[in-house]
Every structure is written in C-alpha cells, then in structure tokens.
Amino acid sequence: MAAGAAFMAAYGGYIAVAAAVAGTAYSVYSSQQAGKQADQNAKAQAEQSQLDADAAASASVVQADRIRRLARNQASEANAALAGSGVEVGEGTAININEEIYGNAEEDAALTIFNGQAQKARGYADSSNIRMQGAQARQAANSQAIGSVLNTGASLGMSGWKAAANGQASKPGGAAV
C-alpha cells in the first residue's frame, strides 16, 4: 500500500493532467467528426435536391412536348371530322378551330415548362440552404472543440497544474499546501 501511495503522490498530478488532456483530445476529435459528418450529409442532401430539381425541369419539357403532340392529334381529328362533313378544311371555321387548339396547347405547354423551371429554382435554393446548414454545423462543431480545449486549459490553470504535476495539492487561490 505504501508503494501505491508513494506512486500516486509522485505521479498522481501527471496522471490527472494526462487524463484531462486525453479527455479534451477525445472531445475535440468527436466534435470535429460530428461536424464533418453533418457537413457531408448536408452536401449529399443538397446534391440530391439539385438532381430532383433537374429531373422536375426535364420532366416539364417532356410533358410540354406531350401536350403539343396531343394538340396536333386533336387538330388532325378535328380536320378529319370537318372534312368528313363536307367543310373546307383550309378556310374559315376549320382554321379558327385549329388556331384555338394550338393556342390552348401552347399555353399549357409554356405553363408546364414555367412550372418546371420554378421547381428547379426552388430545388436549387433548397440545395444552397442545405449546404449552408452543413457548413454551419461544421463551424459549430469546430467552435465546440475550441471551447473544450479552452475549458480544459482553464480548469488545469485554476487547479494549479504545476502543483499537481509536482504531486502537491493546492489550496483555493493556487497556493501549495
């Protein structure tokens, strides 16, 4: 028992300092890893948001083409029906009907593309916000790591780390016992 007490008296202060430093190092590492992971997750979410936005814009162009194709089919059917009833297809009412079909279809197609572009813009804005949140999480983790280092340094300073390293206890205010 006496050897253990002598060892603790001689080296106990060093052990306490080493434990505090090791604990701080682990806290710093953990904080930085958590921040890094949050940043990486945000970047992945942001990338997915951009991909979804691009897909929405692309789908709107495809849908607009489909609307135009349906309008051509509808105009052809209207022309065939008018021709079958003896109306001259290239004149008067037939032209007005075709113009209305094409006009309505073009309006629908343009609105579809406009909505797709608006979705894309929102997706890119969301992506930017997600990236910013990831960067902020990483910065917060780095700040927390710095705080841990400063806190440990202050704790060791307040407890009289030199006295602890020399195996001496300290009184409040730093005076050796």
N, CA and C atoms as an extended XYZ file, in Angstrom:
531
Properties=species:S:1:pos:R:3:atomname:S:1:resname:S:1:resid:I:1 pbc="F F F"
N         0.806       -1.187        0.000 N   MET     1
C         0.000        0.000        0.000 CA  MET     1
C         0.853        1.256        0.000 C   MET     1
N         1.912        1.214        0.709 N   ALA     2
C         2.778        2.389        0.813 CA  ALA     2
C         3.390        2.726       -0.534 C   ALA     2
N         3.717        1.698       -1.331 N   ALA     3
C         4.293        1.945       -2.655 CA  ALA     3
C         3.264        2.606       -3.560 C   ALA     3
N         2.015        2.161       -3.492 N   GLY     4
C         0.951        2.758       -4.291 CA  GLY     4
C         0.704        4.202       -3.904 C   GLY     4
N         0.744        4.471       -2.612 N   ALA     5
C         0.544        5.841       -2.136 CA  ALA     5
C         1.705        6.724       -2.563 C   ALA     5
N         2.900        6.163       -2.502 N   ALA     6
C         4.072        6.938       -2.901 CA  ALA     6
C         4.021        7.224       -4.405 C   ALA     6
N         3.603        6.232       -5.162 N   PHE     7
C         3.487        6.417       -6.606 CA  PHE     7
C         2.477        7.516       -6.919 C   PHE     7
N         1.329        7.446       -6.263 N   MET     8
C         0.281        8.443       -6.503 CA  MET     8
C         0.744        9.826       -6.065 C   MET     8
N         1.498        9.885       -4.977 N   ALA     9
C         1.998       11.177       -4.517 CA  ALA     9
C         2.987       11.748       -5.521 C   ALA     9
N         3.805       10.866       -6.084 N   ALA    10
C         4.831       11.329       -7.012 CA  ALA    10
C         4.274       11.608       -8.405 C   ALA    10
N         3.385       10.772       -8.874 N   TYR    11
C         2.930       10.865      -10.268 CA  TYR    11
C         1.440       11.151      -10.440 C   TYR    11
N         0.705       11.238       -9.386 N   GLY    12
C        -0.746       11.452       -9.463 CA  GLY    12
C        -1.116       12.716      -10.210 C   GLY    12
N        -0.351       13.766       -9.999 N   GLY    13
C        -0.620       15.023      -10.695 CA  GLY    13
C        -0.452       14.889      -12.190 C   GLY    13
N         0.607       14.169      -12.587 N   TYR    14
C         0.838       13.949      -14.024 CA  TYR    14
C        -0.286       13.128      -14.633 C   TYR    14
N        -0.724       12.137      -13.882 N   ILE    15
C        -1.808       11.276      -14.369 CA  ILE    15
C        -3.089       12.094      -14.551 C   ILE    15
N        -3.367       12.973      -13.598 N   ALA    16
C        -4.565       13.810      -13.698 CA  ALA    16
C        -4.479       14.740      -14.906 C   ALA    16
N        -3.308       15.340      -15.118 N   VAL    17
C        -3.127       16.231      -16.263 CA  VAL    17
C        -3.250       15.443      -17.564 C   VAL    17
N        -2.616       14.279      -17.617 N   ALA    18
C        -2.677       13.449      -18.814 CA  ALA    18
C        -4.116       13.021      -19.105 C   ALA    18
N        -4.862       12.676      -18.065 N   ALA    19
C        -6.261       12.273      -18.252 CA  ALA    19
C        -7.091       13.451      -18.772 C   ALA    19
N        -6.849       14.637      -18.236 N   ALA    20
C        -7.588       15.818      -18.698 CA  ALA    20
C        -7.264       16.123      -20.150 C   ALA    20
N        -5.987       16.033      -20.514 N   VAL    21
C        -5.574       16.294      -21.896 CA  VAL    21
C        -6.161       15.244      -22.831 C   VAL    21
N        -6.118       13.976      -22.422 N   ALA    22
C        -6.673       12.904      -23.257 CA  ALA    22
C        -8.181       13.084      -23.439 C   ALA    22
N        -8.873       13.434      -22.352 N   GLY    23
C       -10.315       13.659      -22.442 CA  GLY    23
C       -10.645       14.814      -23.371 C   GLY    23
N        -9.852       15.854      -23.294 N   THR    24
C       -10.058       17.007      -24.174 CA  THR    24
C        -9.800       16.632      -25.627 C   THR    24
N        -8.716       15.892      -25.856 N   ALA    25
C        -8.397       15.472      -27.227 CA  ALA    25
C        -9.532       14.638      -27.807 C   ALA    25
N       -10.077       13.735      -27.008 N   TYR    26
C       -11.186       12.911      -27.486 CA  TYR    26
C       -12.416       13.776      -27.761 C   TYR    26
N       -12.689       14.726      -26.890 N   SER    27
C       -13.835       15.615      -27.082 CA  SER    27
C       -13.673       16.439      -28.357 C   SER    27
N       -12.478       16.951      -28.581 N   VAL    28
C       -12.197       17.730      -29.792 CA  VAL    28
C       -12.398       16.860      -31.032 C   VAL    28
N       -11.823       15.664      -31.011 N   TYR    29
C       -11.946       14.750      -32.152 CA  TYR    29
C       -13.415       14.412      -32.418 C   TYR    29
N       -14.156       14.090      -31.363 N   SER    30
C       -15.571       13.731      -31.522 CA  SER    30
C       -16.375       14.887      -32.099 C   SER    30
N       -16.126       16.080      -31.590 N   SER    31
C       -16.846       17.253      -32.090 CA  SER    31
C       -16.539       17.488      -33.566 C   SER    31
N       -15.274       17.412      -33.913 N   GLN    32
C       -14.906       17.651      -35.306 CA  GLN    32
C       -15.463       16.571      -36.230 C   GLN    32
N       -15.470       15.330      -35.792 N   GLN    33
C       -16.024       14.250      -36.620 CA  GLN    33
C       -17.530       14.429      -36.800 C   GLN    33
N       -18.217       14.846      -35.740 N   ALA    34
C       -19.667       15.067      -35.850 CA  ALA    34
C       -19.949       16.204      -36.824 C   ALA    34
N       -19.161       17.262      -36.740 N   GLY    35
C       -19.335       18.379      -37.672 CA  GLY    35
C       -19.050       17.982      -39.104 C   GLY    35
N       -17.993       17.202      -39.281 N   LYS    36
C       -17.629       16.735      -40.628 CA  LYS    36
C       -18.741       15.860      -41.213 C   LYS    36
N       -19.297       14.969      -40.388 N   GLN    37
C       -20.369       14.091      -40.850 CA  GLN    37
C       -21.623       14.897      -41.206 C   GLN    37
N       -21.954       15.878      -40.364 N   ALA    38
C       -23.121       16.718      -40.658 CA  ALA    38
C       -22.923       17.468      -41.973 C   ALA    38
N       -21.723       17.950      -42.205 N   ASP    39
C       -21.407       18.661      -43.450 CA  ASP    39
C       -21.521       17.719      -44.647 C   ASP    39
N       -20.989       16.517      -44.533 N   GLN    40
C       -21.064       15.552      -45.632 CA  GLN    40
C       -22.513       15.151      -45.919 C   GLN    40
N       -23.304       14.942      -44.865 N   ASN    41
C       -24.720       14.605      -45.049 CA  ASN    41
C       -25.454       15.736      -45.761 C   ASN    41
N       -25.162       16.968      -45.357 N   ALA    42
C       -25.811       18.117      -45.992 CA  ALA    42
C       -25.423       18.214      -47.460 C   ALA    42
N       -24.170       17.977      -47.761 N   LYS    43
C       -23.737       18.027      -49.170 CA  LYS    43
C       -24.453       16.964      -49.993 C   LYS    43
N       -24.619       15.770      -49.429 N   ALA    44
C       -25.325       14.698      -50.152 CA  ALA    44
C       -26.790       15.069      -50.363 C   ALA    44
N       -27.428       15.636      -49.337 N   GLN    45
C       -28.823       16.058      -49.481 CA  GLN    45
C       -28.947       17.187      -50.501 C   GLN    45
N       -27.992       18.092      -50.487 N   ALA    46
C       -28.023       19.199      -51.438 CA  ALA    46
C       -27.885       18.687      -52.865 C   ALA    46
N       -26.995       17.742      -53.055 N   GLU    47
C       -26.819       17.168      -54.389 CA  GLU    47
C       -28.101       16.482      -54.854 C   GLU    47
N       -28.744       15.745      -53.944 N   GLN    48
C       -29.996       15.076      -54.304 CA  GLN    48
C       -31.076       16.096      -54.630 C   GLN    48
N       -31.110       17.193      -53.896 N   SER    49
C       -32.081       18.244      -54.166 CA  SER    49
C       -31.880       18.830      -55.557 C   SER    49
N       -30.629       19.023      -55.947 N   GLN    50
C       -30.350       19.529      -57.294 CA  GLN    50
C       -30.738       18.515      -58.363 C   GLN    50
N       -30.456       17.248      -58.111 N   LEU    51
C       -30.842       16.212      -59.076 CA  LEU    51
C       -32.355       16.159      -59.237 C   LEU    51
N       -33.083       16.255      -58.126 N   ASP    52
C       -34.545       16.266      -58.188 CA  ASP    52
C       -35.052       17.492      -58.946 C   ASP    52
N       -34.403       18.629      -58.721 N   ALA    53
C       -34.799       19.861      -59.405 CA  ALA    53
C       -34.565       19.741      -60.904 C   ALA    53
N       -33.427       19.187      -61.274 N   ASP    54
C       -33.136       18.989      -62.697 CA  ASP    54
C       -34.130       18.021      -63.326 C   ASP    54
N       -34.478       16.968      -62.588 N   ALA    55
C       -35.443       15.991      -63.099 CA  ALA    55
C       -36.813       16.633      -63.296 C   ALA    55
N       -37.218       17.497      -62.364 N   ALA    56
C       -38.519       18.174      -62.499 CA  ALA    56
C       -38.532       19.067      -63.731 C   ALA    56
N       -37.434       19.790      -63.965 N   ALA    57
C       -37.365       20.662      -65.138 CA  ALA    57
C       -37.392       19.844      -66.421 C   ALA    57
N       -36.671       18.746      -66.431 N   SER    58
C       -36.640       17.879      -67.604 CA  SER    58
C       -38.011       17.255      -67.858 C   SER    58
N       -38.660       16.825      -66.800 N   ALA    59
C       -39.990       16.225      -66.941 CA  ALA    59
C       -40.986       17.241      -67.487 C   ALA    59
N       -40.819       18.510      -67.124 N   SER    60
C       -41.751       19.524      -67.627 CA  SER    60
C       -41.601       19.721      -69.134 C   SER    60
N       -40.385       19.616      -69.636 N   VAL    61
C       -40.164       19.740      -71.087 CA  VAL    61
C       -40.799       18.546      -71.813 C   VAL    61
N       -40.640       17.361      -71.248 N   VAL    62
C       -41.242       16.167      -71.838 CA  VAL    62
C       -42.765       16.293      -71.837 C   VAL    62
N       -43.318       16.778      -70.722 N   GLN    63
C       -44.770       16.942      -70.631 CA  GLN    63
C       -45.260       17.990      -71.631 C   GLN    63
N       -44.488       19.062      -71.806 N   ALA    64
C       -44.867       20.097      -72.782 CA  ALA    64
C       -44.881       19.522      -74.195 C   ALA    64
N       -43.893       18.709      -74.520 N   ASP    65
C       -43.876       18.065      -75.840 CA  ASP    65
C       -45.087       17.150      -76.014 C   ASP    65
N       -45.447       16.461      -74.951 N   ARG    66
C       -46.619       15.574      -74.998 CA  ARG    66
C       -47.886       16.390      -75.245 C   ARG    66
N       -48.009       17.541      -74.603 N   ILE    67
C       -49.175       18.416      -74.794 CA  ILE    67
C       -49.251       18.873      -76.249 C   ILE    67
N       -48.122       19.262      -76.802 N   ARG    68
C       -48.095       19.719      -78.205 CA  ARG    68
C       -48.469       18.588      -79.169 C   ARG    68
N       -47.952       17.386      -78.875 N   ARG    69
C       -48.263       16.229      -79.726 CA  ARG    69
C       -49.767       15.918      -79.658 C   ARG    69
N       -50.340       15.976      -78.461 N   LEU    70
C       -51.783       15.744      -78.321 CA  LEU    70
C       -52.584       16.811      -79.064 C   LEU    70
N       -52.089       18.046      -79.068 N   ALA    71
C       -52.777       19.113      -79.797 CA  ALA    71
C       -52.756       18.836      -81.298 C   ALA    71
N       -51.622       18.376      -81.806 N   ARG    72
C       -51.548       18.051      -83.243 CA  ARG    72
C       -52.540       16.935      -83.581 C   ARG    72
N       -52.603       15.934      -82.706 N   ASN    73
C       -53.551       14.830      -82.935 CA  ASN    73
C       -54.995       15.329      -82.892 C   ASN    73
N       -55.282       16.192      -81.926 N   GLN    74
C       -56.635       16.724      -81.789 CA  GLN    74
C       -56.996       17.585      -83.006 C   GLN    74
N       -56.048       18.375      -83.475 N   ALA    75
C       -56.307       19.210      -84.662 CA  ALA    75
C       -56.537       18.331      -85.887 C   ALA    75
N       -55.756       17.263      -86.010 N   SER    76
C       -55.939       16.343      -87.148 CA  SER    76
C       -57.308       15.688      -87.092 C   SER    76
N       -57.718       15.280      -85.892 N   GLU    77
C       -59.042       14.658      -85.749 CA  GLU    77
C       -60.148       15.659      -86.078 C   GLU    77
N       -59.963       16.903      -85.637 N   ALA    78
C       -60.973       17.941      -85.930 CA  ALA    78
C       -61.045       18.190      -87.430 C   ALA    78
N       -59.882       18.237      -88.087 N   ASN    79
C       -59.858       18.444      -89.542 CA  ASN    79
C       -60.530       17.280      -90.256 C   ASN    79
N       -60.259       16.082      -89.795 N   ALA    80
C       -60.863       14.901      -90.430 CA  ALA    80
C       -62.379       14.922      -90.253 C   ALA    80
N       -62.825       15.295      -89.067 N   ALA    81
C       -64.270       15.346      -88.821 CA  ALA    81
C       -64.921       16.429      -89.671 C   ALA    81
N       -64.250       17.589      -89.777 N   LEU    82
C       -64.810       18.664      -90.598 CA  LEU    82
C       -64.820       18.273      -92.075 C   LEU    82
N       -63.737       17.668      -92.535 N   ALA    83
C       -63.665       17.250      -93.940 CA  ALA    83
C       -64.724       16.200      -94.233 C   ALA    83
N       -64.955       15.312      -93.262 N   GLY    84
C       -65.974       14.276      -93.444 CA  GLY    84
C       -67.368       14.844      -93.536 C   GLY    84
N       -67.564       16.015      -92.968 N   SER    85
C       -68.895       16.625      -93.029 CA  SER    85
C       -69.020       17.612      -94.183 C   SER    85
N       -67.984       17.676      -95.016 N   GLY    86
C       -68.053       18.492      -96.213 CA  GLY    86
C       -67.554       19.920      -96.041 C   GLY    86
N       -66.954       20.255      -94.919 N   VAL    87
C       -66.446       21.612      -94.699 CA  VAL    87
C       -65.059       21.709      -95.319 C   VAL    87
N       -64.743       22.858      -95.921 N   GLU    88
C       -63.417       23.103      -96.491 CA  GLU    88
C       -62.449       23.292      -95.334 C   GLU    88
N       -61.426       22.425      -95.245 N   VAL    89
C       -60.533       22.369      -94.086 CA  VAL    89
C       -59.584       23.567      -94.012 C   VAL    89
N       -59.089       24.074      -95.078 N   GLY    90
C       -58.100       25.142      -95.060 CA  GLY    90
C       -58.687       26.535      -94.951 C   GLY    90
N       -59.974       26.690      -94.640 N   GLU    91
C       -60.610       28.010      -94.630 CA  GLU    91
C       -61.508       28.192      -93.418 C   GLU    91
N       -61.773       29.439      -93.082 N   GLY    92
C       -62.805       29.839      -92.122 CA  GLY    92
C       -62.780       29.133      -90.787 C   GLY    92
N       -63.900       28.455      -90.487 N   THR    93
C       -64.105       27.826      -89.190 CA  THR    93
C       -63.034       26.792      -88.885 C   THR    93
N       -62.619       26.034      -89.865 N   ALA    94
C       -61.598       24.992      -89.647 CA  ALA    94
C       -60.287       25.620      -89.170 C   ALA    94
N       -59.908       26.737      -89.758 N   ILE    95
C       -58.672       27.412      -89.348 CA  ILE    95
C       -58.815       27.947      -87.928 C   ILE    95
N       -59.971       28.518      -87.632 N   ASN    96
C       -60.209       29.043      -86.283 CA  ASN    96
C       -60.132       27.937      -85.233 C   ASN    96
N       -60.697       26.792      -85.552 N   ILE    97
C       -60.665       25.660      -84.617 CA  ILE    97
C       -59.221       25.224      -84.376 C   ILE    97
N       -58.458       25.091      -85.457 N   ASN    98
C       -57.045       24.687      -85.316 CA  ASN    98
C       -56.247       25.714      -84.513 C   ASN    98
N       -56.468       26.993      -84.779 N   GLU    99
C       -55.747       28.035      -84.049 CA  GLU    99
C       -56.054       27.966      -82.558 C   GLU    99
N       -57.312       27.715      -82.232 N   GLU   100
C       -57.702       27.606      -80.822 CA  GLU   100
C       -57.053       26.379      -80.176 C   GLU   100
N       -57.060       25.263      -80.867 N   ILE   101
C       -56.437       24.042      -80.332 CA  ILE   101
C       -54.953       24.273      -80.091 C   ILE   101
N       -54.256       24.824      -81.098 N   TYR   102
C       -52.815       25.045      -80.969 CA  TYR   102
C       -52.496       26.118      -79.918 C   TYR   102
N       -53.315       27.146      -79.888 N   GLY   103
C       -53.100       28.221      -78.904 CA  GLY   103
C       -53.241       27.724      -77.474 C   GLY   103
N       -54.310       26.966      -77.221 N   ASN   104
C       -54.518       26.412      -75.872 CA  ASN   104
C       -53.394       25.451      -75.496 C   ASN   104
N       -53.000       24.625      -76.446 N   ALA   105
C       -51.937       23.648      -76.176 CA  ALA   105
C       -50.617       24.351      -75.893 C   ALA   105
N       -50.328       25.392      -76.664 N   GLU   106
C       -49.063       26.105      -76.466 CA  GLU   106
C       -49.054       26.813      -75.102 C   GLU   106
N       -50.189       27.355      -74.718 N   GLU   107
C       -50.298       27.985      -73.403 CA  GLU   107
C       -50.053       26.955      -72.298 C   GLU   107
N       -50.700       25.794      -72.417 N   ASP   108
C       -50.495       24.723      -71.430 CA  ASP   108
C       -49.039       24.262      -71.407 C   ASP   108
N       -48.443       24.118      -72.583 N   ALA   109
C       -47.050       23.673      -72.669 CA  ALA   109
C       -46.125       24.698      -72.025 C   ALA   109
N       -46.343       25.967      -72.310 N   ALA   110
C       -45.491       27.015      -71.735 CA  ALA   110
C       -45.633       27.070      -70.222 C   ALA   110
N       -46.849       26.952      -69.710 N   LEU   111
C       -47.060       26.947      -68.253 CA  LEU   111
C       -46.399       25.732      -67.604 C   LEU   111
N       -46.456       24.606      -68.304 N   THR   112
C       -45.817       23.401      -67.776 CA  THR   112
C       -44.305       23.602      -67.664 C   THR   112
N       -43.705       24.164      -68.685 N   ILE   113
C       -42.259       24.427      -68.647 CA  ILE   113
C       -41.936       25.467      -67.576 C   ILE   113
N       -42.759       26.513      -67.498 N   PHE   114
C       -42.549       27.547      -66.480 CA  PHE   114
C       -42.594       26.940      -65.075 C   PHE   114
N       -43.581       26.088      -64.816 N   ASN   115
C       -43.682       25.434      -63.503 CA  ASN   115
C       -42.472       24.542      -63.229 C   ASN   115
N       -42.009       23.846      -64.255 N   GLY   116
C       -40.815       23.004      -64.095 CA  GLY   116
C       -39.587       23.822      -63.754 C   GLY   116
N       -39.441       24.969      -64.406 N   GLN   117
C       -38.307       25.849      -64.107 CA  GLN   117
C       -38.428       26.439      -62.706 C   GLN   117
N       -39.649       26.740      -62.282 N   ALA   118
C       -39.855       27.248      -60.919 CA  ALA   118
C       -39.493       26.174      -59.894 C   ALA   118
N       -39.876       24.923      -60.159 N   GLN   119
C       -39.496       23.816      -59.273 CA  GLN   119
C       -37.974       23.675      -59.220 C   GLN   119
N       -37.339       23.825      -60.358 N   LYS   120
C       -35.883       23.728      -60.407 CA  LYS   120
C       -35.250       24.831      -59.561 C   LYS   120
N       -35.750       26.038      -59.694 N   ALA   121
C       -35.209       27.160      -58.921 CA  ALA   121
C       -35.387       26.927      -57.423 C   ALA   121
N       -36.562       26.429      -57.024 N   ARG   122
C       -36.790       26.129      -55.603 CA  ARG   122
C       -35.857       25.023      -55.125 C   ARG   122
N       -35.666       24.009      -55.961 N   GLY   123
C       -34.775       22.910      -55.600 CA  GLY   123
C       -33.339       23.370      -55.421 C   GLY   123
N       -32.894       24.262      -56.297 N   TYR   124
C       -31.533       24.794      -56.178 CA  TYR   124
C       -31.404       25.696      -54.950 C   TYR   124
N       -32.452       26.456      -54.640 N   ALA   125
C       -32.427       27.288      -53.429 CA  ALA   125
C       -32.380       26.404      -52.186 C   ALA   125
N       -33.188       25.342      -52.183 N   ASP   126
C       -33.148       24.391      -51.065 CA  ASP   126
C       -31.766       23.778      -50.935 C   ASP   126
N       -31.181       23.424      -52.052 N   SER   127
C       -29.845       22.829      -52.071 CA  SER   127
C       -28.824       23.772      -51.445 C   SER   127
N       -28.903       25.025      -51.800 N   SER   128
C       -27.989       26.023      -51.250 CA  SER   128
C       -28.180       26.156      -49.741 C   SER   128
N       -29.434       26.169      -49.297 N   ASN   129
C       -29.714       26.275      -47.864 CA  ASN   129
C       -29.207       25.049      -47.103 C   ASN   129
N       -29.354       23.882      -47.687 N   ILE   130
C       -28.888       22.650      -47.043 CA  ILE   130
C       -27.370       22.676      -46.920 C   ILE   130
N       -26.682       23.114      -47.973 N   ARG   131
C       -25.214       23.224      -47.908 CA  ARG   131
C       -24.787       24.202      -46.811 C   ARG   131
N       -25.501       25.312      -46.713 N   MET   132
C       -25.177       26.311      -45.709 CA  MET   132
C       -25.380       25.735      -44.302 C   MET   132
N       -26.431       24.949      -44.094 N   GLN   133
C       -26.666       24.328      -42.797 CA  GLN   133
C       -25.541       23.367      -42.446 C   GLN   133
N       -25.051       22.625      -43.431 N   GLY   134
C       -23.938       21.712      -43.191 CA  GLY   134
C       -22.676       22.454      -42.801 C   GLY   134
N       -22.403       23.549      -43.496 N   ALA   135
C       -21.219       24.351      -43.164 CA  ALA   135
C       -21.355       24.951      -41.767 C   ALA   135
N       -22.555       25.389      -41.417 N   GLN   136
C       -22.775       25.948      -40.084 CA  GLN   136
C       -22.610       24.882      -39.004 C   GLN   136
N       -23.070       23.663      -39.289 N   ALA   137
C       -22.904       22.570      -38.323 CA  ALA   137
C       -21.422       22.277      -38.104 C   ALA   137
N       -20.666       22.302      -39.178 N   ARG   138
C       -19.225       22.057      -39.060 CA  ARG   138
C       -18.549       23.182      -38.274 C   ARG   138
N       -18.928       24.419      -38.543 N   GLN   139
C       -18.359       25.547      -37.810 CA  GLN   139
C       -18.722       25.468      -36.324 C   GLN   139
N       -19.947       25.079      -36.028 N   ALA   140
C       -20.364       24.948      -34.625 CA  ALA   140
C       -19.560       23.862      -33.924 C   ALA   140
N       -19.310       22.759      -34.615 N   ALA   141
C       -18.513       21.676      -34.032 CA  ALA   141
C       -17.077       22.143      -33.780 C   ALA   141
N       -16.519       22.891      -34.718 N   ASN   142
C       -15.163       23.416      -34.512 CA  ASN   142
C       -15.118       24.387      -33.340 C   ASN   142
N       -16.146       25.211      -33.202 N   SER   143
C       -16.218       26.130      -32.067 CA  SER   143
C       -16.327       25.363      -30.756 C   SER   143
N       -17.114       24.306      -30.768 N   GLN   144
C       -17.258       23.474      -29.577 CA  GLN   144
C       -15.919       22.830      -29.227 C   GLN   144
N       -15.171       22.395      -30.213 N   ALA   145
C       -13.857       21.784      -29.980 CA  ALA   145
C       -12.903       22.802      -29.360 C   ALA   145
N       -12.902       24.008      -29.881 N   ILE   146
C       -12.043       25.057      -29.322 CA  ILE   146
C       -12.458       25.358      -27.885 C   ILE   146
N       -13.753       25.392      -27.646 N   GLY   147
C       -14.258       25.615      -26.288 CA  GLY   147
C       -13.791       24.533      -25.330 C   GLY   147
N       -13.773       23.288      -25.798 N   SER   148
C       -13.300       22.189      -24.947 CA  SER   148
C       -11.836       22.378      -24.569 C   SER   148
N       -11.034       22.771      -25.550 N   VAL   149
C        -9.607       22.995      -25.286 CA  VAL   149
C        -9.438       24.133      -24.283 C   VAL   149
N       -10.134       25.226      -24.508 N   LEU   150
C       -10.016       26.371      -23.609 CA  LEU   150
C       -10.519       26.039      -22.207 C   LEU   150
N       -11.595       25.296      -22.131 N   ASN   151
C       -12.160       24.916      -20.842 CA  ASN   151
C       -11.184       24.041      -20.060 C   ASN   151
N       -10.569       23.086      -20.735 N   THR   152
C        -9.595       22.222      -20.071 CA  THR   152
C        -8.383       23.028      -19.620 C   THR   152
N        -7.924       23.915      -20.489 N   GLY   153
C        -6.791       24.759      -20.118 CA  GLY   153
C        -7.108       25.606      -18.906 C   GLY   153
N        -8.292       26.168      -18.883 N   ALA   154
C        -8.691       26.989      -17.734 CA  ALA   154
C        -8.817       26.148      -16.474 C   ALA   154
N        -9.367       24.951      -16.606 N   SER   155
C        -9.512       24.068      -15.436 CA  SER   155
C        -8.163       23.670      -14.874 C   SER   155
N        -7.248       23.339      -15.762 N   LEU   156
C        -5.910       22.957      -15.294 CA  LEU   156
C        -5.215       24.156      -14.664 C   LEU   156
N        -5.380       25.313      -15.256 N   GLY   157
C        -4.771       26.522      -14.706 CA  GLY   157
C        -5.341       26.871      -13.352 C   GLY   157
N        -6.632       26.726      -13.200 N   MET   158
C        -7.284       27.060      -11.934 CA  MET   158
C        -6.911       26.076      -10.835 C   MET   158
N        -6.635       24.841      -11.197 N   SER   159
C        -6.333       23.853      -10.161 CA  SER   159
C        -4.854       23.814       -9.833 C   SER   159
N        -4.088       24.666      -10.462 N   GLY   160
C        -2.662       24.695      -10.165 CA  GLY   160
C        -1.974       23.482      -10.751 C   GLY   160
N        -1.952       23.394      -12.062 N   TRP   161
C        -1.423       22.200      -12.723 CA  TRP   161
C         0.043       21.983      -12.407 C   TRP   161
N         0.799       23.055      -12.141 N   LYS   162
C         2.205       22.865      -11.789 CA  LYS   162
C         2.315       22.153      -10.451 C   LYS   162
N         1.469       22.555       -9.533 N   ALA   163
C         1.493       21.888       -8.230 CA  ALA   163
C         1.034       20.447       -8.383 C   ALA   163
N         0.030       20.228       -9.223 N   ALA   164
C        -0.460       18.872       -9.436 CA  ALA   164
C         0.613       18.024      -10.106 C   ALA   164
N         1.341       18.596      -11.030 N   ALA   165
C         2.388       17.862      -11.714 CA  ALA   165
C         3.538       17.521      -10.765 C   ALA   165
N         3.732       18.347       -9.743 N   ASN   166
C         4.783       18.084       -8.756 CA  ASN   166
C         4.291       17.208       -7.628 C   ASN   166
N         3.044       16.765       -7.718 N   GLY   167
C         2.500       15.883       -6.692 CA  GLY   167
C         2.035       16.639       -5.471 C   GLY   167
N         1.874       17.939       -5.563 N   GLN   168
C         1.432       18.740       -4.432 CA  GLN   168
C        -0.020       19.124       -4.640 C   GLN   168
N        -0.747       19.117       -3.563 N   ALA   169
C        -2.126       19.568       -3.633 CA  ALA   169
C        -2.115       21.076       -3.582 C   ALA   169
N        -3.183       21.719       -3.948 N   SER   170
C        -3.246       23.177       -3.877 CA  SER   170
C        -4.468       23.613       -3.124 C   SER   170
N        -4.360       24.768       -2.524 N   LYS   171
C        -5.478       25.398       -1.826 CA  LYS   171
C        -6.191       26.297       -2.829 C   LYS   171
N        -7.395       26.699       -2.497 N   PRO   172
C        -8.051       27.686       -3.371 CA  PRO   172
C        -7.158       28.897       -3.502 C   PRO   172
N        -7.042       29.412       -4.692 N   GLY   173
C        -6.180       30.551       -4.945 CA  GLY   173
C        -4.836       30.131       -5.477 C   GLY   173
N        -4.547       28.827       -5.536 N   GLY   174
C        -3.326       28.316       -6.166 CA  GLY   174
C        -2.162       28.110       -5.221 C   GLY   174
N        -2.298       28.422       -3.925 N   ALA   175
C        -1.165       28.242       -3.007 CA  ALA   175
C        -0.979       26.769       -2.684 C   ALA   175
N         0.278       26.319       -2.650 N   ALA   176
C         0.581       24.909       -2.345 CA  ALA   176
C         0.322       24.645       -0.876 C   ALA   176
N        -0.077       23.403       -0.574 N   VAL   177
C        -0.356       23.011        0.810 CA  VAL   177
C         0.902       22.549        1.460 C   VAL   177
